[in-house]
Amino acid sequence: MCALCRSENCAGDNCPDDIERVRLEELPEMKTTDYAWLDGVLMKLYRRKKPSEKEINQRERALKFIQNFMEMNFDKNSRLELFGSSRNGFGFSGSDLDICLTFAGHDIEPPEIYSDAVDVIKGVANAFKSNSIFSNIVAITQAKVPIVKFDLHLDTSVKFEADISYYNVLAKRNTKLLRTYCLLDSHCEVLGYLVKAMVKEVGIGDASRGSLSSYAYTLMMIHFLQNEGVLPVLQELHDGEERPEYMVEGFNTWFQEDPIRIAAFMNNRADAQTNDCLSKLWVKFLRYYTEDFNFERDVVQCQQSGRLSLFEKEWTSKCISIEDPFDYNHNLGAGVSRKMANYIISVFRRARQVFGSFDVSLYNKPPAAPEVNVDVFCDILISKALLSNGEEVPSDRCCRICGKIGHFIKGLSK
């Protein structure tokens, strides 16, 4: 039986599930003018995805409205806070509002009167139903973290899809960690947007469909930038050998938040590690995960310097392993099949080839209207047609009807 595809009819020497069977092409030396052009393309793509100041202000206005509504119609001590991509610095324009509900004076655990999460979520849903500004209100109480989903119509031109979860405190700490990294270096923010844009366009950025979450790809970017010396390991910036503690839901979520301590690291970075232009770092990122990083041996992680192996973790996954920054037993790649892992890696390999051999002269002569051509490149370079090579995203673990993992329609083969 083949160790990769588990087929008895495969000898293993030329297994279709062996991503290493296709050798990487050597990349040419790119010209300074090509890097400059690519910088323009990547920045334009980033600006396309980043919410405008107007949208950011509207989102804050929406949060304030819901906060005031909750204080008046549910409990005056209600406290609402955005988390996830809504707050971590990597959220796309038009993304949903992810909101966490807690109560004043009870930051980590709810007060006794509100100890039943299901009752609280149902109560919030009922409160929303009293005002027509909220619509499509659905309380989802069977989930690990109960939520209420709804639409908010601030006026005729402003509508948000949103959900409120109850005491999702660990997610708030994750959000704060990512936001801290995002604000430390502009490259982190832009590159985070770029990798999310690429995987979304190709269709490999949704964990519910068997691939990796956008959060997982953001951790991959942070891990790479830590290895490059661009970002610190915030969970290591402490005095003494023992890491300080900030316990949330049984996990130590401490990381360095003192701006003075962080600034000392940022100011001492080697110039050679921080002077790369955006496009050089983007190509390095793609090369790191296709040339240097070994997915069958290494773990993507952001909580310690250096490499961490599957052997050290005592994990048996041979596809993609990404450690949560706080819950060290949580592998964000655990739900990825061999076929999906190979597809993701193959997309990164094609992106490496496309961006790592970028030559503007092959696409066009020096343009008279650069902005028009930059727009064209934005559409082409991360397109599914180019980066997937015409291959469909694997659906071997997905329901044939809804396309999501976790179940199969009765009567259909798995």
C-alpha positions in Angstrom: 0.0 0.0 0.0 1.3 3.5 -0.9 2.1 5.5 2.2 0.8 8.7 0.5 -2.4 7.9 -1.3 -3.2 4.7 0.6 -3.9 2.9 -2.6 -2.9 -0.7 -3.1 -2.6 -0.1 -6.8 0.1 2.6 -6.4 3.7 1.6 -6.2 4.6 5.0 -4.7 7.5 5.8 -7.1 5.3 8.2 -9.1 2.3 8.7 -6.8 0.0 11.5 -7.9 -0.2 12.6 -4.3 3.6 13.2 -4.1 3.9 16.9 -4.6 7.7 16.5 -4.7 7.5 14.5 -7.9 7.4 17.8 -9.9 10.7 19.7 -9.5 10.7 23.4 -8.9 12.1 25.5 -11.7 15.0 27.7 -10.9 14.0 31.4 -10.7 15.8 34.1 -12.7 17.4 37.2 -11.1 14.7 39.9 -11.2 15.5 43.4 -12.2 15.0 46.4 -10.0 12.4 47.8 -12.4 10.4 44.6 -12.2 10.4 44.7 -8.4 9.3 48.3 -8.6 6.4 47.4 -10.9 5.5 44.5 -8.7 5.4 46.7 -5.7 2.9 48.9 -7.4 0.7 45.9 -8.3 0.8 44.5 -4.8 0.0 47.8 -3.2 -2.9 48.4 -5.5 -4.2 44.9 -4.7 -3.8 45.7 -1.0 -5.7 49.0 -1.3 -8.5 47.2 -3.2 -9.1 44.8 -0.3 -8.5 47.2 2.7 -11.7 48.9 4.1 -11.8 52.6 3.4 -11.8 55.1 6.3 -15.5 55.7 5.6 -16.3 52.0 6.0 -14.2 51.7 9.1 -16.1 54.6 10.6 -19.4 53.0 9.6 -18.4 49.8 11.3 -17.6 51.7 14.5 -20.9 53.5 14.3 -22.7 50.2 13.9 -20.9 48.7 16.9 -21.8 51.8 19.0 -25.4 51.6 18.0 -25.6 47.9 19.0 -23.8 48.7 22.2 -26.3 51.4 23.1 -29.2 49.1 22.1 -28.0 46.3 24.3 -27.6 48.6 27.3 -31.1 49.9 26.9 -32.9 46.7 25.9 -30.9 43.8 27.4 -28.6 44.8 30.3 -26.9 48.1 31.1 -23.7 46.3 31.9 -23.4 44.7 28.4 -20.1 45.2 26.7 -19.5 44.6 23.0 -16.1 44.3 21.3 -15.2 43.5 17.7 -12.8 40.5 17.2 -11.4 38.4 14.4 -10.8 40.0 11.1 -13.1 42.9 12.2 -10.4 44.1 14.6 -7.1 42.3 13.9 -6.0 44.5 11.1 -6.5 42.0 8.3 -10.2 42.4 7.6 -11.4 42.8 4.0 -13.8 45.5 2.9 -17.4 44.3 3.2 -16.5 41.6 5.8 -19.0 40.6 8.5 -19.0 42.1 12.0 -17.8 39.6 14.5 -18.8 40.8 18.0 -18.1 39.4 21.5 -20.5 40.0 24.3 -19.2 40.3 27.9 -20.3 42.2 31.0 -18.7 45.0 32.9 -16.6 43.9 35.7 -16.5 40.3 34.4 -13.9 40.3 31.6 -12.9 36.6 31.7 -16.0 34.7 33.0 -19.7 35.7 33.0 -21.6 36.7 36.2 -23.6 34.0 37.9 -26.9 35.5 36.7 -25.8 35.0 33.1 -24.0 31.7 33.4 -26.2 29.9 30.8 -24.8 30.9 27.4 -27.8 29.5 25.5 -30.3 31.5 27.5 -28.2 34.7 27.0 -28.0 34.2 23.2 -31.8 33.6 23.0 -32.4 36.7 25.1 -30.2 38.8 22.8 -32.1 37.4 19.8 -35.5 38.3 21.4 -34.3 41.8 22.2 -33.2 42.3 18.6 -36.6 41.2 17.3 -38.2 44.1 19.0 -36.6 46.6 16.6 -37.0 46.5 12.8 -33.5 47.9 12.3 -32.4 44.3 12.9 -33.5 41.5 10.5 -32.7 37.8 9.6 -32.1 37.1 13.3 -31.1 33.6 14.0 -29.9 32.2 17.4 -27.5 29.3 16.9 -27.3 27.6 20.2 -25.9 24.2 19.3 -22.5 25.5 18.4 -19.5 25.2 20.8 -19.7 28.9 21.2 -23.4 29.9 20.8 -24.0 32.9 18.6 -26.8 35.1 17.3 -26.6 36.1 13.6 -28.4 39.1 12.2 -28.4 41.9 9.7 -28.2 45.5 10.8 -29.7 48.3 8.6 -28.3 51.6 9.9 -30.0 53.5 7.0 -31.0 52.8 3.5 -27.4 52.7 2.2 -25.6 51.0 5.1 -26.1 47.3 5.9 -24.0 44.9 7.9 -24.1 41.2 8.4 -23.0 40.5 12.0 -22.9 37.9 14.7 -22.6 38.1 18.5 -20.8 35.4 20.4 -20.8 35.0 24.2 -17.6 35.3 26.2 -15.4 34.3 23.2 -12.5 35.6 25.3 -9.8 33.4 23.8 -10.7 34.7 20.3 -10.3 38.2 21.6 -6.8 37.5 22.8 -5.9 36.0 19.4 -7.3 39.1 17.8 -5.2 41.3 20.0 -2.1 39.3 19.3 -2.5 39.5 15.6 -3.4 43.2 15.7 -0.2 43.9 17.7 1.9 42.1 15.0 -0.1 43.9 12.3 0.8 47.3 13.7 4.5 46.6 14.3 5.5 46.6 10.6 3.6 47.8 7.6 4.9 44.8 5.6 3.0 42.5 7.9 -0.3 44.1 7.3 0.1 44.4 3.5 1.5 40.8 3.1 -1.3 39.5 5.3 -3.9 41.1 2.9 -2.1 39.7 -0.1 -2.0 36.1 1.0 -5.7 36.3 2.1 -6.6 37.8 -1.3 -4.7 35.1 -3.2 -6.2 32.1 -1.3 -9.7 33.5 -1.5 -9.4 34.0 -5.2 -8.2 30.5 -5.8 -10.7 29.0 -3.3 -8.4 27.6 -0.7 -9.2 30.0 2.2 -12.3 28.4 3.8 -11.8 25.7 6.5 -15.5 24.8 6.3 -14.8 23.5 2.8 -11.7 21.4 3.7 -8.9 23.9 3.2 -7.2 26.3 5.6 -8.9 29.3 7.3 -7.7 32.8 6.5 -6.5 33.0 10.1 -4.2 30.0 9.4 -2.6 31.8 6.4 -2.1 34.9 8.5 -0.2 32.8 11.0 1.9 31.4 8.2 2.8 35.0 7.2 3.7 36.0 10.7 5.8 32.9 11.2 7.7 33.7 8.0 8.3 37.3 9.0 9.6 36.2 12.4 12.1 33.9 10.7 13.1 36.8 8.5 13.8 38.9 11.6 11.1 41.5 10.5 8.8 40.6 13.5 9.7 39.6 17.0 8.3 36.6 18.8 6.1 38.5 21.3 5.6 35.5 23.5 9.4 35.3 24.1 10.0 39.0 25.0 10.0 38.6 28.7 12.6 38.6 31.6 13.7 35.3 33.1 13.3 31.8 31.7 9.6 31.3 32.7 7.0 32.9 30.4 4.6 35.1 32.5 1.0 34.0 32.7 -2.3 35.5 31.5 -4.7 32.6 31.7 -7.9 32.6 29.5 -10.0 29.4 29.3 -7.2 27.4 30.7 -4.6 28.6 28.2 -1.6 30.9 28.9 -2.3 33.9 26.5 0.5 36.1 27.7 2.5 38.0 25.1 4.6 41.2 25.4 2.3 44.2 25.1 4.6 46.9 26.5 5.3 49.2 23.6 8.7 50.2 25.1 10.0 46.6 25.2 8.6 45.9 21.7 10.2 49.1 20.3 13.6 48.0 21.7 13.5 44.9 19.5 12.2 46.7 16.4 14.9 49.4 16.7 17.6 46.7 17.0 16.6 44.8 13.9 19.4 44.3 11.4 19.0 46.6 8.4 19.5 43.7 6.0 16.4 42.1 7.4 14.2 45.1 7.1 15.2 46.8 3.9 13.6 44.4 1.5 10.9 46.0 -0.6 7.4 44.6 -0.4 7.6 42.5 -3.6 10.9 40.9 -2.5 9.4 39.9 0.8 6.3 38.5 -1.0 8.6 36.4 -3.3 10.6 35.3 -0.2 7.4 34.2 1.5 6.4 32.1 -1.5 9.9 30.6 -1.7 10.0 29.9 2.0 6.9 27.6 1.9 7.9 25.9 -1.3 11.7 25.6 -0.9 12.7 25.8 2.7 9.7 24.7 4.9 9.1 21.0 5.0 5.4 20.4 5.6 6.0 16.7 6.4 8.4 17.6 9.2 7.9 21.2 10.4 5.1 23.0 12.2 4.0 26.6 11.5 4.1 28.4 14.8 4.5 31.9 16.2 5.2 31.3 19.9 8.9 30.4 19.9 12.0 31.2 17.8 13.4 28.6 15.4 11.9 25.5 13.9 9.4 23.2 15.7 9.1 19.7 14.4 6.1 17.3 14.3 8.3 14.9 16.3 8.6 17.5 19.1 4.9 18.1 19.0 4.1 14.4 18.9 1.7 15.1 16.1 1.1 12.5 13.4 -0.2 14.8 10.6 1.8 14.6 7.4 -0.1 17.2 5.5 -0.1 20.8 6.9 0.5 21.5 10.6 -0.2 25.0 12.0 -0.1 25.5 15.8 -2.6 27.9 17.4 -0.6 30.7 19.2 -2.2 29.8 22.6 -3.9 26.4 22.4 -0.8 24.4 21.5 -2.8 21.2 21.0 -4.9 22.8 18.3 -3.6 22.1 14.8 -5.4 24.4 12.4 -4.4 22.1 9.5 -5.9 19.0 11.1 -8.9 19.0 8.8 -6.9 19.3 5.6 -6.7 16.1 3.5 -3.7 14.9 1.5 -5.3 16.0 -1.8 -6.2 19.5 -0.4 -2.7 19.9 1.1 -1.1 19.1 -2.2 -3.4 21.5 -4.0 -2.5 24.3 -1.6 1.2 23.7 -2.0 0.8 23.5 -5.7 -0.9 26.9 -5.7 2.0 28.3 -3.7 4.5 26.7 -6.2 2.7 28.3 -9.1 2.6 31.7 -7.3 6.3 31.3 -6.6 6.9 30.9 -10.3 4.6 33.7 -11.4 5.8 36.3 -9.0 9.4 35.1 -8.7 10.0 35.4 -12.4 7.9 38.6 -12.9 9.2 40.5 -16.0 7.0 43.4 -17.0 8.5 43.4 -20.6 6.9 40.0 -21.2 3.5 41.4 -20.6 3.7 44.8 -22.2 6.0 47.6 -23.3 6.6 50.4 -20.9 3.0 51.7 -20.5 1.7 55.2 -21.2 -0.9 54.8 -18.6 0.7 52.8 -15.7 -2.4 52.7 -13.5 -4.5 50.9 -16.1 -1.9 48.3 -16.5 -1.5 47.9 -12.8 -5.2 47.1 -12.6 -4.8 44.5 -15.2 -1.9 42.8 -13.3 -4.0 42.9 -10.1 -6.6 40.8 -11.9 -4.2 38.4 -13.6 -1.5 37.6 -11.1 -3.7 36.1 -8.4 -6.4 34.7 -10.7 -7.6 31.2 -10.2 -7.0 30.4 -13.9 -3.3 31.2 -13.5 -2.5 29.8 -10.1 -4.6 26.7 -10.3 -3.5 25.7 -13.8 -7.1 24.8 -14.5 -7.3 22.2 -11.7 -10.5 22.2 -9.5 -10.2 22.6 -5.8 -10.4 19.1 -4.2 -13.8 18.3 -2.6 -13.0 14.8 -1.4 -14.1 15.7 2.2 -17.0 17.9 1.3 -20.8 17.3 1.1 -21.9 17.0 -2.5 -24.8 19.4 -1.9 -23.6 22.2 0.3 -19.8 21.8 -0.3 -18.9 21.9 3.4 -17.1 19.3 5.5 -18.4 17.4 8.5 -21.2 15.5 6.9 -22.3 13.7 3.7 -25.8 13.6 2.2 -27.4 10.3 3.0 -27.4 8.0 0.0 -24.4 9.6 -1.7 -21.0 7.9 -1.6 -18.2 9.4 0.5 
